[in-house]
């Protein structure tokens, strides 16, 4: 990891939004200090808490990638490549993901940079969240609300899809249309 570039970036930019995520997700709303961040990150790493360590690094890379200055973009891409290699998932830089996401199993997950996901998402293995690209290489967004659970082997693919709050999406489902809030969405199979 390019630690020197990361430290330089952190101390030369306004990182209020990044600190807000770390304060809630990493240090459990305790008073923010760099020592607290280090302590809780080390504890997560020592306990092999993949969820905490992945989101720590992804948040940092995404913040560096989307910041107004371009100095951190190269380091952000390097962090992302390392995350893909270490965790076997790709949450593209530029995606917007709310507080407290939880990945149940780290295997084969891909989330597009066009996704905007709310708080408290739970996602399971082999899930793809992506957008269709049109002939002129433009694409829409996928908006996913708060408290959404996504089952294993699910594909959410479309253009300008909206999934409401408090939705449970079953396993092995293909979603290409909007889902209203407070819904359980499953795909009925017919067996012979």
C-alpha positions in Angstrom: 0.0 0.0 0.0 1.2 3.5 -0.7 1.2 4.6 2.9 3.2 7.8 2.5 0.8 9.1 -0.2 -2.2 8.1 2.0 -0.8 10.0 5.0 0.1 13.0 3.0 -3.4 13.0 1.4 -5.2 12.6 4.7 -3.4 15.6 6.3 -3.7 17.9 3.3 -7.4 17.5 2.5 -10.7 18.0 4.3 -11.7 14.5 5.5 -14.8 15.3 7.5 -17.0 12.9 5.6 -14.4 10.1 5.8 -14.1 10.7 9.6 -17.9 10.4 9.9 -17.9 6.9 8.3 -14.9 5.8 10.4 -16.4 7.2 13.6 -19.7 5.2 13.1 -18.3 2.0 11.5 -14.9 1.6 13.1 -14.8 3.3 16.5 -18.5 3.0 17.4 -19.3 6.7 17.8 -16.5 7.3 20.3 -14.6 10.5 20.2 -12.5 10.6 17.1 -8.7 10.4 17.3 -6.1 8.9 15.1 -5.1 6.6 18.0 -8.7 5.3 18.2 -8.8 4.6 14.5 -5.5 2.7 14.7 -6.6 0.8 17.8 -9.9 -0.3 16.4 -8.5 -1.1 13.0 -5.7 -3.2 14.6 -8.3 -5.0 16.7 -10.4 -5.8 13.6 -7.4 -7.0 11.8 -6.2 -9.2 14.7 -9.7 -10.7 15.0 -9.8 -11.3 11.3 -12.9 -9.1 10.9 -13.0 -9.0 7.1 -16.0 -6.7 7.0 -14.4 -4.0 9.1 -11.0 -4.1 7.4 -12.5 -4.2 3.9 -14.7 -1.2 4.5 -12.0 0.8 6.2 -9.7 0.5 3.1 -12.6 0.9 0.6 -13.8 4.0 2.3 -10.3 5.5 2.2 -9.8 4.6 -1.4 -13.2 5.8 -2.5 -12.7 9.1 -0.6 -9.3 9.6 -2.3 -10.8 8.7 -5.7 -13.8 11.0 -5.5 -12.1 14.0 -3.8 -11.8 17.3 -5.7 -8.0 16.9 -6.0 -6.6 14.3 -8.3 -3.5 13.6 -6.2 -5.0 10.6 -4.5 -6.6 8.9 -7.6 -3.5 6.8 -8.4 -3.1 5.6 -4.8 -6.9 4.9 -4.6 -6.7 2.6 -7.7 -3.7 0.8 -6.2 -5.6 0.3 -2.9 -8.6 -1.0 -4.9 -6.5 -3.5 -6.9 -5.1 -4.8 -3.5 -8.7 -5.1 -2.1 -9.8 -7.1 -5.1 -6.8 -9.5 -4.7 -7.2 -9.8 -0.9 -11.0 -10.1 -0.6 -12.2 -11.4 -4.0 -14.8 -8.7 -4.4 -15.0 -5.5 -6.4 -16.9 -2.5 -5.1 -16.0 0.0 -7.8 -14.6 3.4 -6.8 -17.2 6.1 -7.2 -20.0 4.0 -5.8 -22.0 5.6 -3.0 -22.6 3.3 0.0 -24.2 4.4 3.3 -23.3 3.6 6.8 -22.8 0.0 8.2 -22.8 -2.2 5.1 -22.3 -5.9 5.9 -20.9 -8.5 3.6 -21.9 -12.0 4.7 -19.4 -14.0 2.6 -16.5 -12.5 0.7 -16.8 -14.3 -2.6 -17.6 -13.0 -6.1 -19.3 -9.7 -5.3 -19.3 -6.9 -7.9 -20.9 -3.5 -7.3 -20.9 -0.8 -10.0 -19.7 2.7 -9.6 -23.2 3.8 -10.6 -24.8 2.3 -7.5 -26.1 4.5 -4.7 -26.8 2.3 -1.7 -28.4 3.4 1.6 -27.5 2.4 5.2 -27.4 -1.1 6.7 -27.1 -3.1 3.5 -26.5 -6.8 4.0 -25.1 -8.6 0.9 -24.3 -12.3 0.4 -21.9 -14.1 -1.9 -21.9 -13.9 -5.7 -24.0 -10.8 -6.1 -23.7 -8.4 -9.0 -25.1 -4.9 -8.9 -24.6 -3.3 -12.3 -26.0 -1.1 -15.0 -26.7 -1.6 -18.6 -24.7 0.5 -21.0 -26.5 1.9 -24.0 -25.2 2.3 -27.5 -23.6 5.7 -26.8 -21.9 4.3 -23.6 -24.2 6.1 -21.2 -25.8 4.4 -18.3 -28.2 5.2 -15.5 -28.0 4.6 -11.8 -29.2 1.9 -9.4 -30.6 3.4 -6.2 -31.0 1.0 -3.3 -32.6 2.2 -0.1 -31.8 1.6 3.6 -32.0 -1.8 5.4 -31.9 -3.9 2.2 -30.8 -7.5 2.3 -29.6 -9.2 -0.9 -29.5 -13.0 -1.1 -26.7 -15.1 -2.6 -26.2 -15.4 -6.4 -28.5 -12.4 -7.1 -28.1 -10.1 -10.1 -29.5 -6.6 -10.0 -28.9 -5.2 -13.4 -30.7 -2.4 -15.2 -30.9 1.3 -16.0 -32.3 3.7 -13.4 -33.6 1.0 -11.1 -34.9 1.9 -7.7 -35.1 -0.5 -4.8 -36.9 0.9 -1.8 -36.2 0.7 2.0 -36.6 -2.4 4.1 -36.5 -4.8 1.1 -35.4 -8.5 1.3 -34.3 -9.9 -2.0 -34.1 -13.7 -2.1 -31.3 -15.9 -3.4 -30.8 -16.6 -7.1 -32.9 -13.7 -8.2 -32.6 -11.6 -11.3 -33.8 -8.1 -10.7 -34.3 -5.8 -13.6 -37.3 -3.7 -12.4 -38.1 -1.4 -9.5 -39.0 -2.9 -6.1 -41.2 -1.0 -3.7 -40.2 -0.4 0.0 -41.2 -3.0 2.6 -41.2 -5.9 0.1 -39.9 -9.5 0.1 -38.8 -10.2 -3.5 -38.3 -13.8 -4.6 -38.3 -15.5 -7.9 -40.8 -18.4 -8.1 -39.3 -21.5 -9.8 -41.3 -24.3 -11.4 -39.9 -27.7 -10.9 -40.9 -30.8 -12.9 
